Amino acid sequence: MRKNYLFIVLCALLLSGISPLLAQQNLIPNPGFESGTGDVFTNWTKANGAAYLTATTAAAEVHGGTRALKSAGPGFAGQQYQVQMLSDLINMTVGTSYTFKIWVKAATAGGTVRFSTQPSPLYGPDTPVPAGVWTQLSWTFTATVAQTRIALDLGQSNVVYYLDDMEMLGAVVTTPAPANLTNYLPNPSFEDGTGSTFTNWTALNGAGSFSETTNPAEVKVGARALKVVSATPGNAYEVQFASPFLNTPVGKRFRFSIYIKAAVAGGMVRLSTISPLANYGAYAYSTTTSIGTDWQQLTLDFTPVEPTTRVAIDMGTSAATYFVDDMRLTSTDALLIGNGGFETGLGDNFTNWTKQNGASFLTATTTETHSGSRALRAEVTGTQANAGQAYSVQLINDAATTVVGTQYTFSIWAKATTAGSTIRFSTQPSPQYGPDTPVPTTWTKLSWTFTANSTQTQLVLDLGKNTNVYYLDDADISTAVINLVSNGSFEQGGPGNNFTNWSKYNGAANMTETTVPAEVNEGSRAVKVINTAAGQPYSVQLVSDPMSLSAGKNYTATVYVRSNTGGEVIRFSTNATAGAQYGPDFTTTTAWKAMTWTFTANDPSTRIVLDMGTSAGTFFVDNVTVVGADDCAVKYQVPASQTPIATGKNKFLGSAYSTPRYQTSISISTR
């Protein structure tokens, strides 16, 4: 079947690598009826006369490929729509002419077919179909709405038709998302689940309000969407649908988006985030927006202050019926690097990347990937020019716009076939160089933080120093989170059992380095704690160098912890002249978990302390961060679910609210 339709790129690539494209492409979904099973055709709906519409695979009844549509209606004179196939909605430009084409043949002579559009109907003429010979029929119309369905009206005649290979070319402007713009939402279009159950999503409030819809007019993508009936107006949160808690690194910028429409225009909806601690200062809310009857996109931009966040859709404000589909949670920071997942490109080429040196060593792999379907394979043989120099095998990303003086963190997942080799990251055109970074033999996230010295920066992978085979995937650049703890990743200080910028106040012999990949959360080095007996929390104690804090300001400390068996208890505390503060006990598990504690600084010079002597056992700690919790863009808002403390009481307090406390909060996130 001739399905390799011409796609002519007429626009030059923008510097950012996110390129608007003007192209001629086939707008008809599943144009050859190839996709689908049995007598079901993906992207097409049997609106009427379903029993007369079947799939055929007989060679004489297929124009090309392996499958076509067969129509065998009894004839409904003057009622062409009685046997009718409808396409999914197609984006159109109002006022633009389109020509729909399709190959058809009839088993016998004398029959006619018609083409039309919905939901704003336009009708073509009844067109005769020759018998026994494939003929391409066409119909030209001018779009009157922004989205339309193509209808095949096949009910006029008592004739068997075979239909295949449709085409409708249109000039479309698209903005492709970068290949590394990962959607972090599970089940983002609600395809998984049955009935009123949607895998990975929870009705937090208004449970009876949610059900599935498979009506094509109520589904944006796929075969299923969320239908919401808010019966009576109330608080936004009273009809609330939410994701599970998702990993959201503190300080990384995210965008949550959904497509939504209403049965009747006028209902009000907002998006929100939910803290695992009920820490209302960490909640974010979008503008409450009026919802119309056409699909529209709502977005919420937020910067997490906790390592896990739940996103929610708040639909309780109005009495209305809504349809929700096609959601995304992406990192807007990822826009700084193009094709970070190496997903796009032909053969061994990678869109947005240039092979500067050692091009023959740089190929695509589809078997050794960290995520997605494609990654970079670098086989360094030592036969390249300038062998032994890091730059002798070099891959360079397209330039991204950066702010001079701003810190950025580049990260990439990598592994090597054999241990002991290093790679390096650098920038162009004003070169900066990272350290030689060891590459373990298991997938490990490597990172380098640099300060931009140019308004346009290219990130460079320098892979040529050692002979080895490397696999690299999922690169990202984001604005660096300012970690107030020096050497929080414990990378500096080895080899050996010392950790630069950290002091062992008690139980020094119990704390050693580990470079075993399974015992390291990120990078190549972590702290291993072996307690042979239980004791006091402070009997095994690792203490940072002093941090410069602002007294009275809130800060969030995070550490990743994993245990061999689980069950050990550790805690955070502070060491300061003004007095110590103590976080709650945290219990380890056999998976890496984030322990988070938010506290209010009481001294401008404060050390963060890991108290690890309570339990006997072996566990591992890595990636300690302390960031200013008050620096987030989202400030405290009174949540809709919080009742004024004086409600119903004859008090002058009226609408006063209890402000959350931050001193002893804790959260857990799965890595």
C-alpha positions in Angstrom: 0.0 0.0 0.0 1.4 3.4 -0.9 1.7 4.9 2.5 5.0 6.7 2.4 3.5 10.1 1.9 5.7 13.1 1.0 6.7 15.3 3.9 8.4 18.5 2.7 10.1 20.6 5.3 9.9 24.2 4.2 11.2 26.0 7.4 14.7 26.3 8.6 15.5 24.7 11.9 15.5 27.1 14.8 18.5 27.4 17.0 16.7 25.9 20.0 16.1 22.6 18.1 12.4 22.9 18.6 11.5 23.6 15.0 8.2 24.8 13.6 7.6 22.9 10.4 5.4 23.8 7.4 4.7 20.6 5.6 2.3 18.8 3.2 1.2 15.6 4.9 -1.7 13.2 4.7 -4.2 14.3 7.3 -6.3 11.1 7.2 -5.7 8.8 10.1 -5.1 5.1 9.3 -5.5 5.9 5.6 -5.2 2.4 4.4 -7.3 0.7 7.1 -4.2 -1.3 8.0 -4.5 -0.7 11.7 -7.1 -2.5 13.7 -8.2 -6.1 14.5 -11.0 -8.1 13.1 -13.6 -5.8 11.7 -12.5 -2.8 13.8 -10.5 0.0 12.2 -8.3 2.2 14.3 -9.2 5.9 14.1 -12.5 5.1 12.4 -16.0 4.6 13.8 -19.0 2.7 12.4 -21.6 5.4 12.9 -24.4 3.5 11.1 -24.8 0.1 9.5 -22.0 -1.5 11.5 -23.0 -5.0 10.4 -22.4 -4.0 6.7 -18.9 -2.7 7.3 -16.1 -5.4 7.6 -12.4 -5.8 6.9 -11.2 -7.8 3.8 -7.8 -9.2 3.2 -8.5 -10.9 -0.1 -5.8 -9.8 -2.6 -8.4 -8.9 -5.3 -10.3 -6.7 -2.8 -7.3 -4.8 -1.5 -5.8 -1.9 -3.4 -2.5 -2.1 -1.6 -1.0 -3.6 1.6 -2.9 -6.3 3.3 -6.3 -4.9 4.4 -9.2 -2.8 3.1 -12.7 -1.8 4.0 -15.6 -3.8 2.6 -19.1 -2.3 2.5 -22.1 -4.5 1.7 -25.3 -2.6 2.5 -28.8 -3.6 1.2 -29.4 -0.1 -0.3 -31.2 2.8 1.5 -32.2 5.0 -1.4 -31.9 8.7 -0.5 -30.4 7.8 2.9 -26.7 7.5 2.2 -25.8 7.9 5.9 -27.4 4.6 6.8 -24.1 2.9 6.1 -21.5 5.3 7.4 -17.8 5.3 8.5 -16.5 8.4 10.5 -12.9 9.3 10.9 -11.4 10.7 14.1 -11.4 14.5 14.3 -8.9 16.1 12.0 -7.4 19.6 12.6 -8.3 22.0 9.8 -7.7 25.6 8.9 -11.0 27.4 8.4 -11.3 28.9 4.9 -8.7 26.5 3.4 -9.6 24.1 0.6 -8.9 20.4 1.0 -9.2 17.5 -1.4 -10.2 14.1 -0.1 -9.2 11.1 -2.3 -9.9 7.4 -1.9 -9.5 4.3 -4.1 -12.8 2.4 -4.6 -14.1 -0.4 -6.7 -17.6 -2.0 -6.9 -18.5 -5.6 -7.3 -21.3 -4.7 -9.6 -22.2 -1.6 -11.6 -24.7 1.1 -10.8 -23.8 2.1 -7.3 -22.9 5.5 -6.0 -21.1 6.7 -2.8 -20.9 10.1 -1.1 -18.4 11.9 1.1 -19.3 14.4 3.7 -18.0 16.1 6.9 -19.1 16.3 10.6 -19.9 17.9 13.0 -20.4 20.9 10.7 -21.9 19.1 7.7 -20.7 19.6 4.1 -21.8 17.1 1.4 -20.2 16.0 -1.8 -22.2 14.6 -4.7 -23.4 11.1 -5.2 -20.4 9.7 -7.2 -20.7 6.6 -9.4 -18.3 3.7 -8.7 -17.1 1.6 -11.7 -17.4 -2.2 -11.4 -14.3 -4.4 -11.2 -11.7 -1.7 -11.5 -9.9 0.4 -8.8 -10.8 4.0 -9.3 -9.6 7.0 -7.3 -12.5 9.3 -6.4 -12.1 12.8 -5.0 -14.0 15.6 -3.4 -12.9 19.1 -2.7 -14.4 21.2 0.1 -13.5 24.3 2.1 -13.2 23.9 5.9 -15.7 25.8 8.0 -14.5 24.6 11.5 -11.2 24.0 13.1 -11.8 20.2 13.5 -13.8 17.9 11.3 -14.5 14.3 10.6 -14.5 12.7 7.2 -17.6 10.6 6.6 -17.9 7.8 4.0 -21.6 7.6 3.2 -22.1 4.2 1.6 -25.8 3.4 2.1 -27.4 4.6 -1.1 -27.1 1.5 -3.3 -27.4 -2.3 -2.9 -23.8 -2.8 -4.1 -20.7 -4.2 -2.5 -17.8 -1.7 -2.4 -14.1 -2.1 -1.5 -12.4 1.1 -0.2 -8.7 1.7 0.4 -5.8 4.2 0.4 -7.2 7.5 1.4 -5.4 10.8 1.2 -6.1 14.4 2.1 -3.1 16.7 1.9 -3.0 19.9 3.9 -0.5 22.5 4.9 0.1 22.0 8.6 2.3 23.9 11.0 3.6 21.7 13.8 6.0 22.3 16.7 7.5 18.9 17.4 8.3 18.3 21.1 11.9 17.5 21.8 12.5 13.8 21.9 13.7 14.0 25.4 10.6 15.7 26.7 9.5 12.8 28.8 5.9 12.5 29.9 6.2 11.5 33.6 2.5 10.8 33.9 1.3 7.1 34.0 -1.7 6.3 31.9 -1.8 9.9 30.5 -4.8 9.3 28.1 -6.8 7.0 30.5 -6.5 4.1 28.1 -5.7 1.6 30.9 -8.6 0.5 33.1 -12.2 -0.4 32.7 -15.5 1.3 33.6 -15.0 3.9 36.2 -11.5 2.6 37.0 -8.5 4.4 35.6 -5.1 2.7 36.3 -2.8 4.9 38.4 -5.4 7.6 39.0 -7.5 8.2 42.0 -10.8 10.0 42.7 -9.7 11.9 45.8 -13.1 13.6 46.2 -16.5 13.1 44.5 -15.8 9.4 43.7 -19.2 8.9 42.0 -18.5 11.7 39.5 -16.0 9.8 37.3 -16.6 7.3 34.5 -15.2 6.3 31.2 -16.4 7.5 27.8 -15.6 5.8 24.5 -17.8 8.1 22.4 -15.5 9.4 19.7 -16.9 12.9 20.1 -15.8 12.9 23.7 -12.3 11.3 23.2 -9.4 13.3 22.0 -6.8 10.6 21.5 -7.0 6.8 21.6 -10.3 5.0 22.5 -11.1 6.2 26.0 -11.3 9.4 28.0 -12.4 10.5 31.5 -16.0 11.7 31.8 -16.7 13.9 34.9 -20.2 14.9 36.1 -20.1 17.5 38.8 -23.6 17.5 40.0 -23.8 20.6 42.2 -21.6 23.6 42.5 -19.2 23.7 45.4 -15.5 24.0 46.2 -13.1 23.2 43.4 -11.5 20.3 45.4 -14.8 18.5 46.0 -14.6 16.8 42.6 -10.9 16.0 42.3 -9.0 13.5 40.3 -5.3 12.9 41.0 -2.2 11.1 39.9 -0.1 9.0 42.2 2.8 10.7 43.9 5.5 11.2 41.3 9.3 11.8 41.5 9.8 15.6 41.1 13.3 16.7 41.9 13.4 19.7 44.1 14.0 22.9 42.1 13.3 21.3 38.7 10.6 23.1 36.7 7.6 21.1 35.5 4.5 21.7 33.4 1.3 19.8 34.0 -1.2 20.0 31.1 -4.5 18.4 30.1 -7.0 18.7 27.3 -10.6 19.3 28.4 -14.0 20.2 27.0 -17.5 20.5 28.4 -20.9 19.2 27.3 -22.2 22.8 27.9 -19.9 25.8 28.0 -19.3 27.7 31.2 -18.0 25.3 33.9 -14.9 26.4 35.9 -11.8 24.1 36.3 -8.3 24.4 37.7 -5.2 22.3 38.0 -3.3 21.9 41.3 -0.4 20.0 43.0 -0.6 18.1 46.3 2.2 17.8 48.8 2.8 14.4 50.5 3.2 16.2 53.8 0.0 18.3 53.6 2.5 21.1 53.4 0.2 23.8 52.0 3.1 26.1 51.2 4.2 23.6 48.6 0.8 23.5 46.8 0.5 25.2 43.4 -2.7 26.2 41.6 -3.5 27.2 38.1 -5.9 30.0 37.2 -9.5 28.8 37.4 -10.6 28.7 33.7 -14.0 28.6 32.0 -14.3 25.5 29.9 -16.0 25.6 26.4 -17.4 22.8 24.2 -14.2 22.5 22.1 -11.0 20.8 23.3 -8.8 23.3 25.1 -5.5 22.9 26.9 -5.1 23.9 30.5 -1.5 24.2 32.0 0.1 24.6 35.4 3.8 25.5 35.7 5.3 24.7 39.1 8.7 24.2 40.8 8.6 21.4 43.4 10.0 22.0 46.9 9.6 18.3 47.8 10.9 15.2 46.0 7.4 13.8 45.3 4.3 15.6 44.1 0.8 14.6 43.1 -0.9 16.5 40.3 -4.7 17.0 40.4 -7.7 18.2 38.3 -10.1 20.2 40.5 -13.6 20.2 38.9 -16.1 20.9 41.7 -16.7 24.6 41.3 -19.5 24.3 38.8 -22.4 21.9 38.0 -21.1 20.7 34.7 -20.1 17.7 32.6 -16.5 17.5 31.4 -14.4 15.3 29.2 -10.6 15.0 30.0 -7.9 13.4 27.9 -4.3 13.6 26.6 -2.4 14.8 29.7 1.3 15.5 30.1 3.7 16.2 32.9 7.0 17.3 31.5 10.1 19.2 32.7 10.3 22.5 31.0 14.0 22.5 31.9 14.4 19.8 29.3 13.9 22.3 26.5 17.5 23.4 26.9 18.8 20.3 25.1 17.4 18.8 21.9 16.8 15.1 21.4 18.4 14.2 24.7 17.0 10.7 24.4 18.7 10.2 21.0 15.3 9.0 19.8 15.2 10.9 16.5 17.5 10.6 13.6 18.0 8.3 10.7 20.4 5.3 10.8 23.4 6.2 13.0 22.6 9.9 13.0 21.0 11.9 15.8 18.9 14.9 15.3 20.2 18.0 17.1 23.7 16.3 17.6 26.8 16.7 15.4 29.6 14.1 15.3 32.7 16.4 15.6 35.4 13.7 15.9 35.5 9.9 15.7 32.2 9.8 13.8 32.5 6.1 12.8 32.6 5.2 16.5 29.2 6.8 17.2 26.2 4.7 16.3 22.6 4.1 17.4 21.6 1.1 19.5 18.0 -0.1 20.0 19.0 -2.9 22.4 21.0 -1.1 25.1 18.7 1.8 26.1 18.0 3.4 29.4 14.5 4.4 28.3 12.7 4.7 25.0 13.7 2.8 21.9 17.1 4.3 20.9 20.3 5.4 22.6 23.9 6.4 21.7 26.6 3.7 21.4 30.2 4.9 21.4 32.8 2.2 20.7 36.2 3.8 21.3 38.9 1.5 19.7 41.9 3.7 20.2 42.5 3.9 16.4 41.1 7.4 16.0 43.3 10.5 15.4 44.6 12.0 18.7 43.7 8.7 20.5 43.8 9.1 24.3 42.5 12.7 24.2 39.0 13.1 25.5 38.0 15.2 22.5 39.1 12.6 19.9 35.6 11.1 20.0 33.2 14.0 20.4 29.4 14.6 20.0 28.1 18.1 20.2 24.5 19.2 20.9 22.9 22.2 19.1 23.2 25.5 20.8 20.7 26.4 23.6 19.9 29.9 24.9 21.6 30.3 28.4 21.8 33.2 30.8 25.4 34.4 31.5 26.2 33.9 35.2 23.5 31.3 35.8 24.4 27.8 36.9 23.1 24.8 34.9 23.3 21.1 35.6 23.9 18.7 32.7 23.0 15.1 33.3 23.1 11.9 31.3 22.6 8.2 32.0 25.6 6.1 30.9 27.2 2.7 31.3 30.4 1.1 30.0 31.2 -2.5 28.9 34.2 -2.6 31.2 35.0 -0.7 34.4 37.8 1.8 34.9 37.2 4.3 32.1 36.2 8.0 32.2 34.4 10.4 30.0 34.2 14.2 30.2 31.6 16.9 29.5 32.4 20.3 28.2 30.8 23.4 26.5 31.4 25.4 23.4 31.9 28.0 21.9 33.4 29.5 25.1 34.9 26.3 26.4 34.5 25.0 29.9 35.6 21.5 31.0 34.2 19.1 33.5 36.3 16.5 35.4 37.1 13.1 34.0 34.1 11.1 35.3 34.2 7.4 35.9 31.6 5.3 34.0 30.2 2.3 35.9 29.1 -0.9 34.1 25.5 -0.4 35.1 23.2 2.5 34.1 24.3 5.4 36.2 23.2 9.1 36.1 26.3 11.3 35.6 26.1 15.1 36.1 28.2 18.2 35.8 27.2 21.7 37.0 28.7 24.7 35.2 28.1 28.5 35.0 27.1 29.8 31.6 29.6 32.2 30.1 27.8 32.7 26.8 24.2 33.5 25.7 24.4 30.4 23.4 25.9 27.2 24.8 26.5 23.8 23.2 27.0 20.8 25.4 29.8 18.4 24.3 30.3 14.7 25.1 34.1 14.0 25.1 34.3 10.2 24.9 37.8 9.5 23.5 40.1 9.2 26.5 39.8 5.4 27.1 39.3 2.3 24.9 35.8 1.0 25.8 32.2 0.7 24.6 29.8 3.2 26.2 26.1 3.6 26.1 24.5 6.9 26.7 20.8 8.0 27.0 18.4 10.5 28.5 20.5 13.7 28.6 19.1 16.8 30.2 20.1 20.3 31.1 18.3 22.2 33.8 18.9 25.3 35.9 21.0 24.2 38.8 19.4 23.9 42.2 21.7 25.8 44.6 22.7 23.1 47.1 23.9 24.8 50.3 25.8 21.6 51.3 29.2 21.2 49.8 30.0 17.7 48.4 26.5 16.4 49.1 27.1 13.6 46.6 30.2 12.4 48.5 32.1 12.2 45.2 35.1 14.1 46.6 37.5 12.7 49.1 38.3 9.3 47.8 39.7 6.9 47.3 39.4 5.9 50.9 37.0 6.6 53.7 37.2 10.4 53.9 34.5 12.7 52.5 35.6 16.3 51.7 33.5 18.9 53.5 32.2 16.3 56.0 33.3 15.3 59.4 32.8 12.0 61.4 31.9 13.3 64.8 31.1 9.9 66.3 31.4 6.2 65.1 34.0 7.0 62.4 34.9 3.4 61.9 31.3 2.6 61.0 31.3 5.0 58.0 33.2 4.0 54.8 33.1 4.7 51.1 31.3 2.4 48.6 31.7 2.5 44.9 29.5 -0.6 44.2 26.9 0.6 41.7 24.0 -1.0 43.6 25.1 0.9 46.7 25.3 4.3 45.0 22.3 6.4 44.2 23.9 8.7 41.8 27.5 9.2 40.6 30.2 6.8 41.6 30.6 7.1 45.4 28.4 7.0 48.5 28.7 6.5 52.2 28.3 2.9 53.6 27.2 2.6 57.3 27.8 -0.7 59.2 26.4 -0.7 62.7 27.1 -3.9 64.6 25.0 -2.9 67.6 22.1 -0.5 68.3 22.9 2.8 70.1 22.0 6.4 70.4 21.2 8.4 67.2 24.3 10.6 67.7 26.7 7.6 68.3 27.2 7.4 64.5 27.2 10.9 63.2 28.3 12.5 59.9 28.3 16.3 60.0 28.6 18.8 57.1 30.8 21.9 57.0 28.9 25.0 58.2 26.3 26.4 55.8 25.5 30.1 55.5 21.7 30.3 56.2 19.3 33.2 57.1 17.9 32.9 60.6 14.1 32.6 60.5 14.0 31.2 56.9 12.8 27.8 56.0 15.1 25.2 54.5 14.5 21.7 53.1 17.1 18.9 53.7 17.0 15.7 51.6 19.1 12.6 51.6 18.7 9.3 49.7 18.9 6.1 51.8 18.9 2.4 51.0 19.4 -0.6 53.2 20.3 -4.3 52.7 17.4 -5.5 54.8 15.4 -2.4 55.7 14.1 -1.2 59.1 17.1 0.9 60.4 16.2 4.2 61.9 18.1 7.5 61.0 17.3 11.2 61.4 18.4 14.7 60.4 19.5 17.2 63.0 21.3 20.6 62.9 24.4 21.7 64.8 24.5 25.5 65.5 25.6 27.9 68.3 21.9 28.9 68.7 21.0 25.3 69.5 20.3 21.9 67.8 17.1 21.0 66.0 16.0 17.5 65.4 14.0 15.9 62.6 11.7 12.9 63.0 12.9 9.3 62.8 13.0 7.8 59.3 12.9 4.0 58.6 15.0 2.6 55.7 13.8 0.2 53.1 15.6 -2.0 50.5 14.9 0.6 47.8 16.4 4.0 47.5 14.1 6.5 49.3 14.3 10.2 49.8 14.2 11.4 53.4 13.1 15.0 53.6 13.0 17.4 56.5 11.9 21.1 56.5 13.2 23.2 59.3 13.5 26.9 60.2 17.1 28.1 60.6 17.9 29.5 64.0 21.6 30.5 63.3 23.3 32.0 60.2 26.1 29.3 60.5 24.5 25.9 60.7 25.7 22.3 60.0 23.4 19.6 58.7 23.9 16.3 60.6 23.1 12.7 59.7 22.3 10.8 63.0 22.7 7.1 62.1 23.6 5.2 65.3 20.1 4.1 66.5 19.9 0.7 64.7 22.2 -2.2 64.0 22.4 -2.9 60.3 24.0 -2.0 57.0 22.7 0.9 54.9 23.9 3.5 52.3 23.4 7.3 52.1 23.9 9.6 49.1 22.9 12.9 47.6 22.4 15.2 50.5 20.9 18.6 49.6 19.8 21.6 51.6 17.8 24.2 49.6 15.8 27.3 50.7 12.2 26.2 50.9 11.1 29.8 50.8 12.8 30.3 47.4 10.0 28.4 45.5 7.7 30.4 43.3 4.6 29.0 45.0 3.9 30.6 48.4 1.3 29.6 51.0 -2.2 29.7 49.9 -5.2 28.7 52.0 -6.3 25.3 50.5 -9.9 24.8 49.7 -10.0 21.8 52.0 -8.9 23.7 55.1 -11.7 25.0 57.4 -11.4 28.2 59.2 -10.5 27.4 62.9 -13.3 29.6 64.2 -16.0 28.4 61.9 -19.3 28.0 63.8 -17.9 29.7 66.8 -18.8 33.2 68.3 -15.2 34.4 68.0 -13.7 37.4 66.5 -11.2 35.2 64.6 -13.8 34.6 61.9 -11.8 33.4 58.9 -8.4 32.9 60.5 -6.5 29.8 59.4 -3.9 27.7 61.1 -0.6 28.1 59.3 1.3 24.8 58.7 4.3 24.1 60.8 7.5 23.1 59.0 9.8 21.9 61.7 9.1 18.2 61.8 7.7 17.3 58.4 8.9 14.2 56.5 8.2 12.6 53.1 9.2 9.5 51.3 9.6 9.1 47.6 10.6 6.0 45.5 13.5 6.5 43.2 
